[in-house]
Amino acid sequence: MQNPTPTNASSGEKPAGLQPPTPPAPVAVPHGRQHSVTSISSSTSSLSKDKRLTYSSTATDLEAQTNEADQQKRLGFVRFTLLNVYRRLFSIAFIGNAIAFIILMVYGAAPLDLVNASAVNLAVCGLCRQPLVVNALFLIFGSVPRSAPMRLRRLACKIFHLGGVHSGAGVASCFWYIGFAGVYTYQFHPSPMSIAVLVLIWAVLAFLVSIIVVAHPAFRSKRHDYFELTHRYSNWVILVLFWALVLMLASQDPSMGLFLVNLPAFWILIIITLATIHPWLLLRRVRVVPEALSPHAVRLHFDHATVKFGQGISVAKHPLADWHSFASFTDRFDNPDTKFSCLVSKAGDWTRSAIKDQPTYLWKRGVPTYGFGYVLRMFPRIIVVTTGSGIGPCLSFIDDENRPEMRVVWQTKSPLQTYGPRTIDLVRRMDPDPVILDTSLTGRVDMLPIVLRLYKEFNAEAVCVISNPKMTKSIVYGLETRGVPAYGPIFDS
């Protein structure tokens, strides 16, 4: 699809090659057993009800969609729920380590071998979340051309489930370290130095276990701030204690320097330390221009950097408090005074505070990081499905000159009143005729039949889903079990 390069939308100028849209963006409204469409006017603050189009012309069409939606693959629950990609990656990382651990323990493991194995897994775990590493992986996997076999592109798209490797390696590192602590304790010979080493060993283990406990979804979803702070500060403490432990072990060797040079854990610790410090070297307090959209949403504009398609940033009100990540999208179409924006809606204490007391300065760290949406560019035609403020990450597509052709299905409450006419205009840059489901008029609508029909009619190759975890899992599961390639970030993607 040829994508125009529009000028500032607020200037009233028509970019070259861009035809003025004839109908405003539609809002799909179920009526009886068929869907009717109510149009939205971006120049007014109320829904216009004088223009109606038919989304499904007959009741039979919707029944056919529903029948098609019921045709699920056998064993779909096992493959796409119990054995989803995240869990498969976790299992590969953890089970591979478990086999190696068992073999090593059966044949007799030296304490330093266990330390090295634990350090390797800690490095893998940490690097899976390091911005430079994440960007490199997304660029590599996202470079698969559209001419590549569909099977290859479907696999490459799964890179956003890298969190499975992160979690699997993290848990495996703890088990390796438990083995080290057990062996060292079993072989313990009292001395002032060995007692100090023993205390350090068990202190590190306590922090490792605390990280895993708070990372459990049941705790993380209810106490996210506590999870983040425990995760971050425990990591820092472990890093410091691990350095102290390695140096104390080395001090017991006649040649401390030679001991360290020949110890893999020493070099791995250097890598982990550099990877940990790097984002904080780029810590800055940056200006923010808030744009109030409604009591439920705010758009935050930034001008400290230029972001690319599919990238997001992490921001905080205080550098040592909780950080929040947001997908970003360009401002060049409707606000040339700033460079990019993040859409924030009520989803927790931090977002409620940002809407009520709109910040003019925030802290940022690291570099803009590629996320889930970036890999969708390897498909020529996609369906974008989202709810609520999930439209924010989707708007990243408007800045990609090589973006796929797309249809948009957006279900939200009072879209015009909540997100404003400019947001509707940006949505129409992705799809001139989006399907917008206003739940204030219709209640929640089952989007699966609509998506299945659009997927077939549009001849799409994939579906991109960005919503809350429950909705994302539900839609992705419903599509994948019917043979439709569907992708959506989950809790720990």
C-alpha positions in Angstrom: 0.0 0.0 0.0 1.3 3.4 -0.9 1.3 5.5 2.3 1.1 9.3 1.8 3.2 11.6 3.9 0.7 14.1 5.2 1.5 17.5 6.6 0.2 18.9 9.8 -3.4 17.9 10.0 -4.4 21.0 11.9 -3.1 23.3 9.1 -5.9 22.3 6.7 -3.4 21.5 3.9 -3.9 18.4 1.8 -0.8 16.3 1.4 0.2 15.2 -2.0 -1.5 12.0 -3.0 -3.9 12.0 -0.1 -7.6 12.0 -1.1 -10.0 13.7 1.3 -12.0 11.1 3.1 -15.6 11.1 2.1 -17.4 9.5 5.1 -16.3 10.1 8.7 -15.0 7.2 10.7 -17.8 4.8 11.4 -19.0 3.4 14.7 -20.4 -0.1 14.4 -23.6 -0.5 16.4 -25.4 -3.8 16.6 -29.1 -3.5 15.8 -31.1 -6.7 16.3 -29.2 -9.5 14.6 -27.4 -7.2 12.2 -24.8 -4.5 12.6 -25.6 -0.9 11.7 -23.0 1.8 11.5 -23.3 5.3 13.1 -20.9 7.8 11.7 -18.6 10.0 13.8 -17.8 13.6 12.9 -14.4 14.6 14.0 -15.4 18.3 13.9 -18.1 18.0 16.5 -18.2 16.7 20.1 -21.3 14.5 19.6 -22.2 11.4 17.6 -24.1 12.1 14.4 -27.0 9.8 13.9 -28.3 11.0 10.6 -26.0 8.8 8.4 -26.3 5.1 8.6 -24.5 2.4 6.6 -25.0 -1.3 6.8 -22.1 -3.4 8.2 -23.8 -6.8 7.8 -26.6 -6.5 5.3 -28.6 -9.5 6.5 -29.1 -11.5 9.7 -27.8 -14.5 7.8 -24.4 -12.9 7.4 -23.9 -12.6 11.1 -25.2 -16.2 11.6 -22.6 -17.4 9.1 -19.9 -15.5 10.9 -21.0 -17.1 14.2 -21.0 -20.6 12.7 -17.5 -20.0 11.3 -16.4 -18.7 14.7 -17.5 -22.0 16.3 -15.2 -24.1 14.0 -12.2 -24.5 16.3 -9.2 -26.8 15.8 -8.9 -30.0 17.8 -6.5 -29.7 20.7 -6.6 -25.9 20.3 -6.8 -25.4 24.1 -3.7 -27.5 24.7 -1.7 -25.9 21.9 -2.7 -22.2 22.3 -3.2 -22.1 26.1 -1.3 -24.7 28.1 1.5 -24.8 25.5 1.4 -21.3 24.1 4.7 -19.8 22.8 5.5 -18.0 26.1 5.3 -21.3 28.0 7.1 -23.2 25.3 10.0 -20.8 25.5 10.0 -20.9 29.3 10.0 -24.7 29.2 12.8 -24.9 26.7 15.0 -22.6 28.9 14.1 -24.2 32.2 14.0 -27.9 31.1 17.3 -27.6 29.2 18.9 -26.3 32.4 17.2 -28.9 34.6 18.6 -31.8 32.4 22.1 -30.2 32.6 21.7 -29.7 36.4 20.7 -33.3 37.0 23.6 -34.7 34.9 26.1 -32.5 36.7 24.8 -33.4 40.1 24.9 -37.1 39.4 28.4 -37.0 38.2 29.6 -34.6 40.9 29.5 -30.9 40.6 32.2 -28.5 41.8 30.8 -25.4 43.5 32.4 -23.1 40.9 30.7 -25.0 38.1 27.3 -24.2 39.7 28.2 -20.6 40.2 29.2 -20.3 36.5 25.9 -21.9 35.4 23.9 -19.6 37.6 25.7 -16.6 36.3 25.1 -17.6 32.7 21.4 -17.8 33.3 21.3 -14.5 35.2 23.0 -12.9 32.2 20.5 -14.4 29.7 17.6 -13.3 32.0 18.9 -9.8 32.3 19.9 -9.3 28.7 16.4 -10.3 27.6 15.2 -7.0 29.1 18.2 -4.8 28.1 17.0 -2.1 25.7 19.9 -2.4 23.3 19.6 -6.2 23.1 15.8 -6.0 22.7 16.2 -3.5 19.9 18.8 -5.7 18.2 16.6 -8.8 18.4 13.5 -7.0 17.0 15.5 -5.5 14.2 16.9 -8.9 13.3 13.6 -10.8 13.5 11.6 -7.9 12.0 13.9 -7.9 8.9 12.3 -11.1 7.6 10.9 -10.0 4.1 7.3 -10.3 3.2 8.3 -12.6 0.4 9.5 -15.2 2.9 7.4 -18.3 3.6 4.5 -17.7 5.8 5.7 -20.3 8.3 9.0 -18.4 8.8 7.2 -15.0 9.2 4.8 -16.5 11.8 7.8 -17.8 13.8 9.7 -14.6 13.5 6.7 -12.7 14.8 6.8 -14.6 18.1 10.0 -12.7 19.2 7.8 -10.5 21.4 7.3 -13.6 23.6 10.9 -13.3 24.6 9.7 -12.9 28.2 9.4 -16.7 28.3 13.2 -17.0 28.0 13.6 -14.2 30.5 11.5 -16.0 33.1 12.8 -19.5 32.3 16.4 -18.4 32.6 15.7 -16.5 35.8 14.1 -19.5 37.5 16.8 -21.8 36.3 19.5 -19.5 37.7 17.9 -19.8 41.1 18.0 -23.6 40.9 21.6 -23.6 39.9 22.4 -21.2 42.8 20.4 -23.5 45.2 22.7 -26.3 44.1 25.7 -24.2 44.7 24.5 -23.1 48.1 23.8 -26.8 49.0 27.1 -28.1 47.9 29.1 -25.3 49.5 27.2 -25.7 52.8 27.7 -29.5 52.7 31.5 -29.1 52.1 31.7 -26.2 54.6 34.8 -25.9 56.8 34.5 -23.2 59.5 36.9 -20.2 59.2 36.3 -16.5 59.4 36.5 -16.2 55.6 34.3 -19.3 54.9 31.7 -18.1 57.4 31.5 -14.7 55.6 31.2 -16.5 52.2 28.4 -18.7 53.6 26.5 -15.7 54.8 26.8 -14.0 51.4 25.7 -17.2 49.6 22.5 -17.4 51.5 21.8 -13.7 51.4 22.0 -13.8 47.6 19.7 -16.8 47.6 17.1 -15.0 49.7 17.0 -12.1 47.2 16.8 -14.5 44.2 13.8 -16.2 45.8 12.1 -12.9 46.6 12.4 -11.8 43.0 10.7 -15.0 41.7 8.0 -14.9 44.3 6.9 -11.3 43.5 7.1 -12.0 39.8 4.3 -14.6 40.0 1.3 -13.3 38.0 -1.0 -13.6 41.0 1.2 -11.1 43.0 2.3 -9.0 40.2 -1.2 -8.2 38.9 -2.4 -7.1 42.3 0.7 -5.4 43.6 2.6 -4.2 40.5 4.4 -1.3 42.2 5.7 -3.6 44.9 6.8 -6.1 42.2 8.7 -3.5 40.3 10.5 -2.0 43.3 11.4 -5.5 44.7 12.5 -6.6 41.3 14.7 -3.6 40.6 16.3 -3.2 44.0 16.8 -6.9 44.6 18.6 -7.1 41.3 20.9 -4.4 42.3 21.6 -6.0 45.7 22.2 -9.4 44.1 24.7 -7.8 41.7 26.6 -6.2 44.5 26.6 -9.3 46.7 27.6 -11.5 43.8 30.6 -9.3 43.1 31.5 -9.5 46.8 31.1 -13.3 46.7 33.2 -13.8 43.6 36.0 -11.6 45.0 35.9 -13.4 48.4 36.2 -16.8 46.7 39.1 -15.4 44.6 40.9 -14.1 47.6 41.2 -17.6 49.0 43.2 -18.6 45.9 47.0 -18.1 45.9 46.8 -16.2 42.6 43.6 -14.0 42.9 44.1 -12.4 39.4 44.6 -15.7 37.6 41.6 -17.2 39.5 39.3 -14.3 38.3 40.6 -14.4 34.7 39.8 -18.1 34.4 36.4 -17.9 36.1 33.6 -17.4 33.5 31.3 -15.9 36.2 33.7 -13.0 36.6 33.4 -12.0 32.9 29.7 -12.6 33.0 29.4 -10.3 36.0 31.1 -7.6 34.0 28.6 -8.0 31.2 25.6 -7.9 33.6 27.0 -4.9 35.4 27.5 -2.9 32.1 24.0 -3.9 30.9 22.5 -2.8 34.2 24.3 0.6 34.3 23.7 1.6 30.7 20.1 2.7 30.9 20.7 4.7 34.0 23.6 6.6 32.3 20.9 8.0 30.0 18.7 9.1 32.8 17.2 12.5 32.1 14.5 14.8 33.3 12.5 15.8 30.2 9.8 18.3 29.4 6.3 17.1 28.8 3.4 19.0 27.2 0.2 17.4 28.4 -3.0 17.6 26.3 -6.2 16.9 28.3 -8.5 14.7 26.2 -11.2 14.0 28.9 -11.5 13.0 32.6 -10.4 9.5 31.5 -7.4 10.2 29.2 -4.5 12.5 28.5 -2.0 12.7 25.7 1.6 13.4 26.8 3.8 15.1 24.2 7.6 14.9 24.3 10.3 16.7 22.3 13.6 15.3 23.8 14.0 12.6 21.2 12.7 11.2 17.9 11.1 7.7 18.1 10.7 5.3 15.3 7.7 3.1 14.4 7.0 0.4 17.1 9.1 2.0 19.8 8.1 2.9 23.3 9.6 4.7 26.3 9.8 4.3 30.1 8.9 7.3 32.3 8.6 8.0 36.0 7.8 10.9 38.2 10.8 10.1 40.4 13.8 8.0 39.2 13.8 5.8 42.2 10.1 5.2 42.2 8.0 3.0 39.9 8.5 3.3 36.1 5.8 2.9 33.5 6.3 1.9 29.8 4.2 3.4 27.1 4.1 2.9 23.3 4.6 6.0 21.4 3.5 7.5 18.1 4.7 10.5 16.0 3.4 14.0 16.4 4.4 15.2 13.0 0.8 14.9 11.6 -1.0 17.0 14.1 1.4 18.7 16.5 4.7 19.7 14.9 5.9 21.6 18.0 6.7 18.3 19.7 8.1 15.0 18.3 6.1 12.1 19.7 3.2 11.3 22.1 2.0 8.7 24.5 -1.7 8.1 25.2 -2.5 7.5 28.9 -5.9 6.4 30.2 -7.0 5.3 33.6 -5.6 2.0 34.5 -4.0 2.4 37.9 -2.8 4.9 40.5 0.0 6.3 38.3 -2.2 6.9 35.3 -5.1 8.4 37.4 -2.6 10.7 38.9 -1.2 11.7 35.5 -4.7 12.5 34.3 -5.6 14.5 37.4 -2.3 16.3 37.9 -0.9 16.5 34.4 2.9 16.4 34.5 5.1 19.0 32.8 8.3 17.1 33.5 9.0 13.4 33.7 12.1 11.2 34.1 13.2 9.0 31.2 15.9 6.3 31.1 17.6 4.2 28.5 16.7 4.4 24.8 13.4 4.0 23.0 12.7 0.3 22.7 11.0 -1.7 20.0 8.0 -3.6 21.0 5.3 -5.9 19.7 3.9 -3.9 16.9 7.2 -3.6 15.0 7.2 -7.2 13.8 3.8 -6.9 12.2 5.3 -5.0 9.3 6.4 -8.3 7.8 2.8 -8.9 6.7 1.4 -7.0 3.7 -2.2 -7.0 5.1 -3.3 -7.1 8.7 -6.3 -6.5 10.9 -5.7 -4.3 14.0 -8.0 -5.1 16.9 -7.9 -3.0 20.1 -10.0 -1.8 23.0 -9.8 1.5 25.0 -6.4 3.1 25.2 -4.9 0.2 23.3 -5.4 2.4 20.3 -2.3 4.4 21.5 0.2 1.6 20.7 -1.7 1.0 17.4 -1.2 4.6 16.3 2.5 3.8 16.0 1.7 2.4 12.6 1.0 5.8 11.1 4.7 6.7 11.1 5.8 3.6 9.1 6.3 4.2 5.4 6.5 0.5 4.8 3.5 -0.3 7.0 1.0 -3.0 5.9 -2.4 -2.3 4.6 -4.8 -2.6 7.5 -8.3 -2.6 8.8 -9.0 -1.3 12.3 -11.5 -2.7 14.8 -11.6 -0.5 18.0 -14.1 -1.1 20.8 -14.2 1.6 23.5 -16.6 3.8 25.5 -17.5 7.1 23.9 -14.4 7.3 21.7 -15.0 10.9 20.5 -15.7 12.3 24.0 -12.9 10.2 25.7 -10.0 10.5 23.2 -11.0 13.6 21.1 -11.4 14.3 17.4 -7.7 14.4 16.7 -7.3 10.8 17.9 -10.1 9.8 15.6 -8.3 11.5 12.7 -5.1 9.6 13.5 -7.0 6.3 13.6 -8.3 7.1 10.1 -4.8 7.5 8.9 -4.4 3.8 9.6 -7.8 2.9 8.1 -10.0 5.4 6.4 -13.0 3.3 7.2 -12.4 1.9 10.7 -14.9 -0.2 12.6 -15.4 1.7 15.9 -17.7 0.0 18.5 -19.0 2.5 21.0 -19.8 0.6 24.1 -21.7 3.5 25.6 -24.4 2.9 22.9 -24.1 -0.9 22.3 -22.6 -2.4 25.4 -19.7 -4.8 24.9 -19.8 -6.6 21.5 -18.3 -9.9 20.7 -15.6 -8.8 18.2 -14.5 -12.3 17.1 -17.2 -12.7 14.3 -16.5 -9.2 13.1 -12.7 -9.8 13.0 -13.2 -13.2 11.3 -15.3 -11.6 8.6 -12.9 -8.7 8.0 -9.9 -11.1 7.9 -11.6 -13.1 5.1 -12.9 -10.1 3.2 -9.7 -8.1 3.4 -7.6 -11.2 2.6 -5.4 -10.4 5.6 -2.4 -12.5 6.6 -2.4 -11.7 10.4 -4.3 -10.1 13.2 -2.7 -7.7 15.7 -4.5 -7.6 19.1 -3.8 -4.9 21.7 -6.1 -4.9 24.7 -6.1 -5.8 28.4 -4.6 -9.2 29.2 -7.9 -11.0 29.5 -9.4 -9.7 26.2 -6.1 -10.2 24.3 -5.8 -13.8 25.4 -9.5 -14.4 24.5 -9.4 -12.9 21.0 -5.9 -14.4 20.2 -7.1 -17.8 21.4 -10.3 -17.6 19.4 -8.5 -16.7 16.2 -5.5 -19.1 16.5 -7.8 -22.1 17.2 -9.5 -21.3 13.9 -6.2 -21.2 12.0 -5.9 -17.4 11.9 -2.4 -16.1 12.7 -3.0 -13.8 15.6 -0.6 -11.9 17.8 -1.0 -10.0 21.1 1.3 -9.0 23.9 0.5 -10.9 27.1 1.4 -10.1 30.8 5.1 -10.8 30.5 5.8 -10.4 26.8 
